[in-house]
Amino acid sequence: MEITADALIGGTASGTVLRLDAPISFWGGVDPETSAICLAGHPQEGARLAGTILVIENLIGSSSSSAVMLELLYRGIGPAALILGGRDAILPIGALVAAQMDWKACPVLVLENPPFQTGEKLQINDANITRLEPDATPPQS
Amino acid sequence: MQLTPSERAVLAGETASKGTRMAMEIVTGAARILGAKALVPVTSSHIDGCLYHGDSGVLYCEQLAEAGARVSIPSTTNVGALNLLKPDQVRVPADRRHMAFRLMEAHSRMGCRPSWTCAPYQAGARPAMGDQIAWGESNAVAFANTVLGARTNRYGDFLDIACAITGRAPLYGLHKTEARQGQLIIDVSSLDTNLRCEDAFYPVLGALIGRLSGESVPVIVGLENSNPREDQLKALCAGAASTGAAALIHIIGVTPEAPNLNALESIKEKIIVTSGMITKTRDSLSLAKGEVIDSIALGSPHFSVDECRAVRRLLKGRRSKIPIFICTGRHVMDVLAQDNSDASLASHGIEFVVDTCVVVTPILPEGGSVMMTNSAKFAHYSKGNTGHDPVFGSLGECIESALAGRLVRDAALWR
């Protein structure tokens, strides 16, 4: 099944969804050295963002989150892709800067009410999101 | 996107340094992401990107500076990760200290005014009503929009310095009049009149506003006769910008762009705030239970001269049993030094934290686990950033607790 989103930053990626069930600010909410969610009481506290297809419906908080995003990408522990519930520049800026510095950026997509749940496997090609069968191997990109 | 000839020339590398072109690429890239149709000229910037979060940001800013990028509009700096006046205060390994310093230095090299404060609006940066600006730091953004009536979105790291270098920002969101209209009424008029004047009420109300507003621009009704002071509005904005996305809050009778009461009929959504909601929000800002307090953290946003003097009054010459940190800027220290208030406060156990603050860099005592604060922002970020459990209280409760060395509550405060 294919779903079309808006590609803010194009690219290909595949991976397993990590969906955040509560809003988060990356600054103060994500440890830039481990990519773990460190906000006390957050439903996904302790989960690591590295390599995931990160689905975030609502963003909040500090404008320092771009820097945390850039640091994750610089260290190679960023999400494989970001799917945001609304247009927002804070996290994509981290990916734009990473591209300027020739570090590995990640695709960023916008989709209102993203239906994806934690554990689902997705393949992303620019604006297209494909749901993979649970036991399917992601196609080589 | 419609770019002017001069903007296009910068992008093409014809009229500016390579660093300026990199900055223009970030501004136009952000504009595209945000769906902006054009850029807007901005007259000032407040740069959030000078706080060390890792080597990546340092390498980027140094590359900008190296490539000739310089700010083209007055630009203040937010807190860094170091107290440049008292280097030993911050416990960071030498390599990180060096990188944090390089990041601050790169911003100075690009021509920023080294203000190192999260309250630039109390350090001389006072944009006028209607000015288009590009500010970072969520509390400063909320204050500039709400209290000053200037126009900015929340500009995060890298986009803030890119706007400062190019003098442009994406034309979207709160730069435009239509996005500044109130959408949600939050009515506090049923709360106790005296409570609505208390300092400690404002950060709590801010935290509640942040949680209630979501993406909407809230309109607060019921503070018309409370005459909130600037420091109270500062605390409210910081609370709202920590717990939510609030970047503009209209307060009827108080803030310059607030609609008048008659214009409220067009707003459909309305929430009546009860005293129970206030109490619940207040309690949510305290994670520690029990009486143990290891330190007091004040000054998020950075304390003003008035707030420092209030601490001095509350101490009444007594000396604290536990560390009291006051985070503030050099603009305040300079004034305090004029009548030796700084030395007097220090002799009663106050430790000033300048150029930075206790939740962005390791300063709070090692081994301690509970910090008390009068700031909703400190309370919100303390656990994640420092590991210390916060206890929220009024400034009076903080000082009395510091003097007693354990939690002291003022039962009369929350009616």
Interface residues (C-beta under 8 A of the other chain):
Chain A: L8 I9 W27 G28 G29 P32 E33 C38 L39 A40 N58 L59 I60 G61 S62 S63 S64 S65 S66 A67 V68 L70 E71 L73 Y74 R75 G86 R87 D88 A89 I90 P92 I93 G94 L96 V97 A98 Q100 M101 W103 V108
Chain B: M22 E25 I26 G29 A30 R32 I33 L34 G35 D48 G49 L51 H53 G54 D55 S56 G57 L59 Y60 Q63 G136 E137 S138 V141 R154 Y155 G156 D157 F158 L159 D160 P170 G210 G214 E215 A241 S242 T243 G244 A245 L287 V359 H380 Y381 K383 G384 N385
